[in-house]
């Protein structure tokens, strides 16, 4: 249990360090960090969705790499190979869901802006 918690903390630290290293904005300037300063609603929604889905895509790729690592270090153990296959297949399904969600949101936002603009 402690090993899993430590692994999760290390993963969060590795993902958070680049964000802290490039954080050169004021607290009041939070909207401009994500390109949300004075953009219209459509651009704002697209930026937020792309950022969130990009993060989820990154997590899916990390799980694919983890599954590959487990498979490569299984040493012929069928149980570990089965676990690795499950992790990789779940991560690929998650990545497909993320890509489909991005496509759906982009389609909906671009088509609804035509109806509300006029």
ABEGO torsion letter per residue (X at the ends): XAAAAAAAAAAAAAAAAAAAAABABBAAAAAAAAGABABBAAAAAAAAAAAAAAAAAAAAAAAAAAAAAAAAAAGGBAAAAAAAAAAAAAAAAAAAAAAAAAAAAAAAAAAAAAAAAX
